[in-house]
Amino acid sequence: VIMPVIGLGLWRLEKEELRSAILNAIKLGYRHFDAAAHYKTEIDVGNAIAEAIQSG
């Protein structure tokens, strides 16, 4: 397994900020997102990634 060296930290981002950060990061080539369980953003992170996948 090859793990990207650089990832995007998602701590303390509000819902819309989180969505925007993930969508823009994916466009820039990011593939590693730090979304620890105690952030309680798993659903929002998943929704943003799904949106990016659906939009191509």
mmCIF file as gemmi writes it, N, C-alpha and C atoms, coordinates in Angstrom:
data_model
loop_
_atom_site.group_PDB
_atom_site.id
_atom_site.type_symbol
_atom_site.label_atom_id
_atom_site.label_alt_id
_atom_site.label_comp_id
_atom_site.label_asym_id
_atom_site.label_entity_id
_atom_site.label_seq_id
_atom_site.pdbx_PDB_ins_code
_atom_site.Cartn_x
_atom_site.Cartn_y
_atom_site.Cartn_z
_atom_site.occupancy
_atom_site.B_iso_or_equiv
_atom_site.pdbx_formal_charge
_atom_site.auth_seq_id
_atom_site.auth_asym_id
_atom_site.pdbx_PDB_model_num
ATOM 1 N N . VAL Axp A 1 ? 0.844 -1.175 0 1 0 ? 1 A 1
ATOM 2 C CA . VAL Axp A 1 ? 0 0 0 1 0 ? 1 A 1
ATOM 3 C C . VAL Axp A 1 ? 0.886 1.234 0 1 0 ? 1 A 1
ATOM 4 N N . ILE Axp A 2 ? 0.602 2.146 -0.879 1 0 ? 2 A 1
ATOM 5 C CA . ILE Axp A 2 ? 1.324 3.412 -0.929 1 0 ? 2 A 1
ATOM 6 C C . ILE Axp A 2 ? 0.444 4.483 -0.29 1 0 ? 2 A 1
ATOM 7 N N . MET Axp A 3 ? 0.974 5.118 0.748 1 0 ? 3 A 1
ATOM 8 C CA . MET Axp A 3 ? 0.246 6.148 1.483 1 0 ? 3 A 1
ATOM 9 C C . MET Axp A 3 ? 0.812 7.511 1.119 1 0 ? 3 A 1
ATOM 10 N N . PRO Axp A 4 ? -0.043 8.462 0.727 1 0 ? 4 A 1
ATOM 11 C CA . PRO Axp A 4 ? 0.469 9.805 0.439 1 0 ? 4 A 1
ATOM 12 C C . PRO Axp A 4 ? 1.186 10.39 1.656 1 0 ? 4 A 1
ATOM 13 N N . VAL Axp A 5 ? 2.265 11.095 1.414 1 0 ? 5 A 1
ATOM 14 C CA . VAL Axp A 5 ? 3.048 11.689 2.491 1 0 ? 5 A 1
ATOM 15 C C . VAL Axp A 5 ? 2.333 12.908 3.077 1 0 ? 5 A 1
ATOM 16 N N . ILE Axp A 6 ? 1.653 13.657 2.24 1 0 ? 6 A 1
ATOM 17 C CA . ILE Axp A 6 ? 0.97 14.874 2.68 1 0 ? 6 A 1
ATOM 18 C C . ILE Axp A 6 ? -0.536 14.65 2.65 1 0 ? 6 A 1
ATOM 19 N N . GLY Axp A 7 ? -1.184 15.039 3.736 1 0 ? 7 A 1
ATOM 20 C CA . GLY Axp A 7 ? -2.634 14.926 3.817 1 0 ? 7 A 1
ATOM 21 C C . GLY Axp A 7 ? -3.231 16.237 4.294 1 0 ? 7 A 1
ATOM 22 N N . LEU Axp A 8 ? -4.531 16.328 4.216 1 0 ? 8 A 1
ATOM 23 C CA . LEU Axp A 8 ? -5.245 17.525 4.65 1 0 ? 8 A 1
ATOM 24 C C . LEU Axp A 8 ? -5.902 17.262 5.994 1 0 ? 8 A 1
ATOM 25 N N . GLY Axp A 9 ? -5.544 18.055 6.989 1 0 ? 9 A 1
ATOM 26 C CA . GLY Axp A 9 ? -6.158 17.946 8.306 1 0 ? 9 A 1
ATOM 27 C C . GLY Axp A 9 ? -7.52 18.617 8.311 1 0 ? 9 A 1
ATOM 28 N N . LEU Axp A 10 ? -8.502 17.965 8.906 1 0 ? 10 A 1
ATOM 29 C CA . LEU Axp A 10 ? -9.872 18.472 8.873 1 0 ? 10 A 1
ATOM 30 C C . LEU Axp A 10 ? -10.391 18.885 10.249 1 0 ? 10 A 1
ATOM 31 N N . TRP Axp A 11 ? -9.499 19.068 11.203 1 0 ? 11 A 1
ATOM 32 C CA . TRP Axp A 11 ? -9.892 19.433 12.557 1 0 ? 11 A 1
ATOM 33 C C . TRP Axp A 11 ? -10.423 20.859 12.606 1 0 ? 11 A 1
ATOM 34 N N . ARG Axp A 12 ? -11.503 21.047 13.336 1 0 ? 12 A 1
ATOM 35 C CA . ARG Axp A 12 ? -12.11 22.354 13.602 1 0 ? 12 A 1
ATOM 36 C C . ARG Axp A 12 ? -12.71 23.028 12.38 1 0 ? 12 A 1
ATOM 37 N N . LEU Axp A 13 ? -13.056 22.298 11.363 1 0 ? 13 A 1
ATOM 38 C CA . LEU Axp A 13 ? -13.724 22.889 10.212 1 0 ? 13 A 1
ATOM 39 C C . LEU Axp A 13 ? -15.228 22.716 10.359 1 0 ? 13 A 1
ATOM 40 N N . GLU Axp A 14 ? -15.964 23.775 10.074 1 0 ? 14 A 1
ATOM 41 C CA . GLU Axp A 14 ? -17.424 23.707 10.079 1 0 ? 14 A 1
ATOM 42 C C . GLU Axp A 14 ? -17.885 22.961 8.828 1 0 ? 14 A 1
ATOM 43 N N . LYS Axp A 15 ? -19.141 22.547 8.818 1 0 ? 15 A 1
ATOM 44 C CA . LYS Axp A 15 ? -19.672 21.672 7.771 1 0 ? 15 A 1
ATOM 45 C C . LYS Axp A 15 ? -19.392 22.198 6.352 1 0 ? 15 A 1
ATOM 46 N N . GLU Axp A 16 ? -19.752 23.442 6.053 1 0 ? 16 A 1
ATOM 47 C CA . GLU Axp A 16 ? -19.563 23.968 4.697 1 0 ? 16 A 1
ATOM 48 C C . GLU Axp A 16 ? -18.088 24.208 4.391 1 0 ? 16 A 1
ATOM 49 N N . GLU Axp A 17 ? -17.337 24.622 5.391 1 0 ? 17 A 1
ATOM 50 C CA . GLU Axp A 17 ? -15.892 24.805 5.246 1 0 ? 17 A 1
ATOM 51 C C . GLU Axp A 17 ? -15.221 23.466 4.925 1 0 ? 17 A 1
ATOM 52 N N . LEU Axp A 18 ? -15.663 22.439 5.616 1 0 ? 18 A 1
ATOM 53 C CA . LEU Axp A 18 ? -15.146 21.083 5.431 1 0 ? 18 A 1
ATOM 54 C C . LEU Axp A 18 ? -15.419 20.605 4.006 1 0 ? 18 A 1
ATOM 55 N N . ARG Axp A 19 ? -16.66 20.775 3.561 1 0 ? 19 A 1
ATOM 56 C CA . ARG Axp A 19 ? -17.054 20.37 2.206 1 0 ? 19 A 1
ATOM 57 C C . ARG Axp A 19 ? -16.182 21.07 1.166 1 0 ? 19 A 1
ATOM 58 N N . SER Axp A 20 ? -16.063 22.367 1.286 1 0 ? 20 A 1
ATOM 59 C CA . SER Axp A 20 ? -15.28 23.153 0.337 1 0 ? 20 A 1
ATOM 60 C C . SER Axp A 20 ? -13.809 22.744 0.347 1 0 ? 20 A 1
ATOM 61 N N . ALA Axp A 21 ? -13.255 22.545 1.533 1 0 ? 21 A 1
ATOM 62 C CA . ALA Axp A 21 ? -11.848 22.145 1.649 1 0 ? 21 A 1
ATOM 63 C C . ALA Axp A 21 ? -11.597 20.806 0.969 1 0 ? 21 A 1
ATOM 64 N N . ILE Axp A 22 ? -12.486 19.852 1.192 1 0 ? 22 A 1
ATOM 65 C CA . ILE Axp A 22 ? -12.312 18.524 0.596 1 0 ? 22 A 1
ATOM 66 C C . ILE Axp A 22 ? -12.464 18.58 -0.919 1 0 ? 22 A 1
ATOM 67 N N . LEU Axp A 23 ? -13.498 19.26 -1.406 1 0 ? 23 A 1
ATOM 68 C CA . LEU Axp A 23 ? -13.707 19.339 -2.858 1 0 ? 23 A 1
ATOM 69 C C . LEU Axp A 23 ? -12.516 20.006 -3.546 1 0 ? 23 A 1
ATOM 70 N N . ASN Axp A 24 ? -12.021 21.094 -2.977 1 0 ? 24 A 1
ATOM 71 C CA . ASN Axp A 24 ? -10.868 21.782 -3.569 1 0 ? 24 A 1
ATOM 72 C C . ASN Axp A 24 ? -9.599 20.953 -3.464 1 0 ? 24 A 1
ATOM 73 N N . ALA Axp A 25 ? -9.405 20.294 -2.337 1 0 ? 25 A 1
ATOM 74 C CA . ALA Axp A 25 ? -8.211 19.466 -2.158 1 0 ? 25 A 1
ATOM 75 C C . ALA Axp A 25 ? -8.181 18.314 -3.162 1 0 ? 25 A 1
ATOM 76 N N . ILE Axp A 26 ? -9.319 17.689 -3.39 1 0 ? 26 A 1
ATOM 77 C CA . ILE Axp A 26 ? -9.377 16.588 -4.362 1 0 ? 26 A 1
ATOM 78 C C . ILE Axp A 26 ? -9.035 17.104 -5.759 1 0 ? 26 A 1
ATOM 79 N N . LYS Axp A 27 ? -9.537 18.29 -6.114 1 0 ? 27 A 1
ATOM 80 C CA . LYS Axp A 27 ? -9.202 18.884 -7.418 1 0 ? 27 A 1
ATOM 81 C C . LYS Axp A 27 ? -7.698 19.131 -7.549 1 0 ? 27 A 1
ATOM 82 N N . LEU Axp A 28 ? -7.05 19.424 -6.411 1 0 ? 28 A 1
ATOM 83 C CA . LEU Axp A 28 ? -5.606 19.685 -6.411 1 0 ? 28 A 1
ATOM 84 C C . LEU Axp A 28 ? -4.762 18.421 -6.313 1 0 ? 28 A 1
ATOM 85 N N . GLY Axp A 29 ? -5.423 17.268 -6.141 1 0 ? 29 A 1
ATOM 86 C CA . GLY Axp A 29 ? -4.69 16.008 -6.116 1 0 ? 29 A 1
ATOM 87 C C . GLY Axp A 29 ? -4.545 15.344 -4.759 1 0 ? 29 A 1
ATOM 88 N N . TYR Axp A 30 ? -5.084 15.947 -3.713 1 0 ? 30 A 1
ATOM 89 C CA . TYR Axp A 30 ? -5.01 15.314 -2.388 1 0 ? 30 A 1
ATOM 90 C C . TYR Axp A 30 ? -5.794 14.012 -2.378 1 0 ? 30 A 1
ATOM 91 N N . ARG Axp A 31 ? -5.233 13.02 -1.694 1 0 ? 31 A 1
ATOM 92 C CA . ARG Axp A 31 ? -5.899 11.725 -1.554 1 0 ? 31 A 1
ATOM 93 C C . ARG Axp A 31 ? -5.852 11.223 -0.119 1 0 ? 31 A 1
ATOM 94 N N . HIS Axp A 32 ? -5.333 12.043 0.781 1 0 ? 32 A 1
ATOM 95 C CA . HIS Axp A 32 ? -5.183 11.663 2.188 1 0 ? 32 A 1
ATOM 96 C C . HIS Axp A 32 ? -5.843 12.745 3.043 1 0 ? 32 A 1
ATOM 97 N N . PHE Axp A 33 ? -6.857 12.338 3.796 1 0 ? 33 A 1
ATOM 98 C CA . PHE Axp A 33 ? -7.586 13.26 4.659 1 0 ? 33 A 1
ATOM 99 C C . PHE Axp A 33 ? -7.542 12.751 6.092 1 0 ? 33 A 1
ATOM 100 N N . ASP Axp A 34 ? -7.142 13.633 7.008 1 0 ? 34 A 1
ATOM 101 C CA . ASP Axp A 34 ? -7.101 13.287 8.428 1 0 ? 34 A 1
ATOM 102 C C . ASP Axp A 34 ? -8.459 13.622 9.027 1 0 ? 34 A 1
ATOM 103 N N . ALA Axp A 35 ? -9.233 12.597 9.294 1 0 ? 35 A 1
ATOM 104 C CA . ALA Axp A 35 ? -10.585 12.772 9.833 1 0 ? 35 A 1
ATOM 105 C C . ALA Axp A 35 ? -10.769 11.85 11.031 1 0 ? 35 A 1
ATOM 106 N N . ALA Axp A 36 ? -10.099 12.161 12.12 1 0 ? 36 A 1
ATOM 107 C CA . ALA Axp A 36 ? -10.161 11.328 13.321 1 0 ? 36 A 1
ATOM 108 C C . ALA Axp A 36 ? -11.596 11.203 13.825 1 0 ? 36 A 1
ATOM 109 N N . ALA Axp A 37 ? -11.912 10.072 14.402 1 0 ? 37 A 1
ATOM 110 C CA . ALA Axp A 37 ? -13.271 9.796 14.878 1 0 ? 37 A 1
ATOM 111 C C . ALA Axp A 37 ? -13.754 10.833 15.884 1 0 ? 37 A 1
ATOM 112 N N . HIS Axp A 38 ? -12.865 11.345 16.714 1 0 ? 38 A 1
ATOM 113 C CA . HIS Axp A 38 ? -13.318 12.313 17.724 1 0 ? 38 A 1
ATOM 114 C C . HIS Axp A 38 ? -13.671 13.676 17.131 1 0 ? 38 A 1
ATOM 115 N N . TYR Axp A 39 ? -13.406 13.896 15.83 1 0 ? 39 A 1
ATOM 116 C CA . TYR Axp A 39 ? -13.854 15.125 15.166 1 0 ? 39 A 1
ATOM 117 C C . TYR Axp A 39 ? -15.364 15.071 14.921 1 0 ? 39 A 1
ATOM 118 N N . LYS Axp A 40 ? -15.912 13.849 14.86 1 0 ? 40 A 1
ATOM 119 C CA . LYS Axp A 40 ? -17.338 13.61 14.619 1 0 ? 40 A 1
ATOM 120 C C . LYS Axp A 40 ? -17.815 14.221 13.29 1 0 ? 40 A 1
ATOM 121 N N . THR Axp A 41 ? -16.98 14.07 12.26 1 0 ? 41 A 1
ATOM 122 C CA . THR Axp A 41 ? -17.323 14.613 10.94 1 0 ? 41 A 1
ATOM 123 C C . THR Axp A 41 ? -17.361 13.535 9.86 1 0 ? 41 A 1
ATOM 124 N N . GLU Axp A 42 ? -17.401 12.279 10.279 1 0 ? 42 A 1
ATOM 125 C CA . GLU Axp A 42 ? -17.301 11.186 9.313 1 0 ? 42 A 1
ATOM 126 C C . GLU Axp A 42 ? -18.367 11.28 8.22 1 0 ? 42 A 1
ATOM 127 N N . ILE Axp A 43 ? -19.593 11.596 8.594 1 0 ? 43 A 1
ATOM 128 C CA . ILE Axp A 43 ? -20.68 11.667 7.607 1 0 ? 43 A 1
ATOM 129 C C . ILE Axp A 43 ? -20.429 12.814 6.632 1 0 ? 43 A 1
ATOM 130 N N . ASP Axp A 44 ? -20.052 13.981 7.142 1 0 ? 44 A 1
ATOM 131 C CA . ASP Axp A 44 ? -19.792 15.129 6.27 1 0 ? 44 A 1
ATOM 132 C C . ASP Axp A 44 ? -18.599 14.882 5.349 1 0 ? 44 A 1
ATOM 133 N N . VAL Axp A 45 ? -17.563 14.251 5.865 1 0 ? 45 A 1
ATOM 134 C CA . VAL Axp A 45 ? -16.397 13.912 5.044 1 0 ? 45 A 1
ATOM 135 C C . VAL Axp A 45 ? -16.815 12.942 3.941 1 0 ? 45 A 1
ATOM 136 N N . GLY Axp A 46 ? -17.555 11.914 4.308 1 0 ? 46 A 1
ATOM 137 C CA . GLY Axp A 46 ? -18.027 10.935 3.327 1 0 ? 46 A 1
ATOM 138 C C . GLY Axp A 46 ? -18.899 11.562 2.259 1 0 ? 46 A 1
ATOM 139 N N . ASN Axp A 47 ? -19.784 12.465 2.675 1 0 ? 47 A 1
ATOM 140 C CA . ASN Axp A 47 ? -20.66 13.14 1.708 1 0 ? 47 A 1
ATOM 141 C C . ASN Axp A 47 ? -19.856 13.995 0.734 1 0 ? 47 A 1
ATOM 142 N N . ALA Axp A 48 ? -18.85 14.699 1.233 1 0 ? 48 A 1
ATOM 143 C CA . ALA Axp A 48 ? -18.028 15.542 0.366 1 0 ? 48 A 1
ATOM 144 C C . ALA Axp A 48 ? -17.218 14.696 -0.616 1 0 ? 48 A 1
ATOM 145 N N . ILE Axp A 49 ? -16.664 13.595 -0.147 1 0 ? 49 A 1
ATOM 146 C CA . ILE Axp A 49 ? -15.909 12.71 -1.038 1 0 ? 49 A 1
ATOM 147 C C . ILE Axp A 49 ? -16.842 12.098 -2.08 1 0 ? 49 A 1
ATOM 148 N N . ALA Axp A 50 ? -18.026 11.688 -1.663 1 0 ? 50 A 1
ATOM 149 C CA . ALA Axp A 50 ? -19.008 11.136 -2.611 1 0 ? 50 A 1
ATOM 150 C C . ALA Axp A 50 ? -19.39 12.179 -3.654 1 0 ? 50 A 1
ATOM 151 N N . GLU Axp A 51 ? -19.565 13.415 -3.227 1 0 ? 51 A 1
ATOM 152 C CA . GLU Axp A 51 ? -19.893 14.493 -4.165 1 0 ? 51 A 1
ATOM 153 C C . GLU Axp A 51 ? -18.771 14.682 -5.186 1 0 ? 51 A 1
ATOM 154 N N . ALA Axp A 52 ? -17.535 14.643 -4.722 1 0 ? 52 A 1
ATOM 155 C CA . ALA Axp A 52 ? -16.39 14.79 -5.627 1 0 ? 52 A 1
ATOM 156 C C . ALA Axp A 52 ? -16.34 13.646 -6.635 1 0 ? 52 A 1
ATOM 157 N N . ILE Axp A 53 ? -16.601 12.439 -6.179 1 0 ? 53 A 1
ATOM 158 C CA . ILE Axp A 53 ? -16.59 11.275 -7.068 1 0 ? 53 A 1
ATOM 159 C C . ILE Axp A 53 ? -17.703 11.388 -8.105 1 0 ? 53 A 1
ATOM 160 N N . GLN Axp A 54 ? -18.894 11.769 -7.672 1 0 ? 54 A 1
ATOM 161 C CA . GLN Axp A 54 ? -20.037 11.885 -8.586 1 0 ? 54 A 1
ATOM 162 C C . GLN Axp A 54 ? -19.836 12.982 -9.625 1 0 ? 54 A 1
ATOM 163 N N . SER Axp A 55 ? -19.146 14.059 -9.237 1 0 ? 55 A 1
ATOM 164 C CA . SER Axp A 55 ? -18.95 15.161 -10.177 1 0 ? 55 A 1
ATOM 165 C C . SER Axp A 55 ? -17.783 14.916 -11.128 1 0 ? 55 A 1
ATOM 166 N N . GLY Axp A 56 ? -17.045 13.836 -10.873 1 0 ? 56 A 1
ATOM 167 C CA . GLY Axp A 56 ? -15.968 13.447 -11.773 1 0 ? 56 A 1
ATOM 168 C C . GLY Axp A 56 ? -14.689 14.097 -11.412 1 0 ? 56 A 1
